[in-house]
Amino acid sequence: MINKKLVLIVSVALLALSFSFAAPINAPDAKRIALDHAGILEKDAGKIQIKSDKKAGYDVYKVEFRTAEGKYEYEILSSDGRIVSYEFDMDDDKIALSPAPSMPAAVDRNSAFRIALQAAGVDEKNVVSKKIEYEREAFGSHYDVEFADSTYKWDFKIGEDGAVLEGEYEMKRKGLPSSGASLLDQSAVQSIVERLLGGPLADISIRTDYDDGRRIFKVHAAKDGFIYQAELNAFDGTVYSLEWKKQIGLR
């Protein structure tokens, strides 16, 4: 059984950007494309910011604007007007309302937040801050869900089907060891991580390092097709952060 503070991290394979080029667009075209996609009238978009940028080696226009519901951000290919990515960051006080246009029907913001809470083992009443964004990339859609309780900061990517695509947690306040504390040996560190992950680990690597003046252990290990990375207090074994992701080539 995995400790409830373990957060699943599953890497998402990025698809190569490959497009058949059409007529190039200009900045006003990019603005129109973004507004049309969002279903927003220009008079309701407030100040619209447009600038040229690069995305995976391609020239894009970045278009940003805000409405009464939240903030929109688009990346649009200047070569043919295709939308490379977009994000909609709904204001917290609007989260309980119906999803904005173009959001996935399978999972809404509240559902994504509940899924992340369940994966983290955190009760919503203990959440002290949160941020939920919807992002659509060339390789798929997901919600970025960030929240914190009194001890940890959490960050998740929740797919449009409700799957936990990525996640991690990190301790907010990392205390310094007490005077005269003894450094843990590597076998003790390995035992702590194995208990956390629920079983023996393969290809484990443990080394000492420093983080903001704190002596820590950095642990890299493999288990059941996944790569794990953890940082622990070098004296009492407190887990400062943990993340894991699928090994390349495994499904």
SULPE-V466373 format. One record per backbone hydrogen bond with DSSP energy under -1.0 kcal/mol. NH is the residue of the N-H (numbers start at 0). CO is the residue of the C=O. If there is no record, write none. Layout:
NH,CO / NH,CO
This chain:
2,195 / 5,2 / 9,164 / 24,77 / 29,25 / 30,26 / 31,27 / 32,28 / 33,29 / 34,30 / 35,31 / 36,32 / 37,33 / 38,34 / 39,34 / 43,40 / 44,41 / 48,63 / 50,61 / 52,59 / 54,57 / 57,54 / 59,52 / 60,75 / 61,50 / 62,73 / 63,48 / 64,71 / 65,44 / 66,69 / 70,88 / 71,64 / 72,86 / 73,62 / 74,84 / 75,60 / 76,81 / 77,58 / 80,76 / 83,74 / 84,74 / 85,135 / 86,72 / 87,133 / 88,70 / 90,68 / 93,90 / 94,91 / 96,93 / 102,99 / 111,107 / 112,108 / 113,109 / 114,110 / 115,111 / 116,112 / 117,113 / 118,114 / 119,115 / 120,116 / 121,116 / 125,122 / 126,123 / 127,147 / 128,147 / 130,145 / 132,143 / 133,87 / 134,141 / 135,85 / 136,139 / 139,136 / 141,134 / 142,157 / 143,132 / 144,155 / 145,130 / 146,153 / 147,128 / 148,151 / 152,169 / 153,146 / 154,167 / 155,144 / 156,165 / 157,142 / 158,162 / 161,158 / 164,156 / 165,156 / 167,154 / 168,241 / 169,152 / 170,239 / 171,150 / 180,177 / 183,233 / 188,184 / 189,185 / 190,186 / 191,187 / 192,188 / 193,189 / 194,190 / 195,191 / 196,192 / 197,193 / 198,193 / 201,221 / 204,219 / 206,217 / 208,215 / 210,213 / 213,210 / 215,208 / 216,231 / 217,206 / 218,229 / 219,204 / 220,227 / 221,201 / 222,225 / 225,222 / 226,244 / 227,220 / 228,242 / 229,218 / 230,240 / 231,216 / 232,237 / 233,214 / 236,232 / 239,230 / 240,230 / 241,168 / 242,228 / 244,226 / 246,224 / 249,246
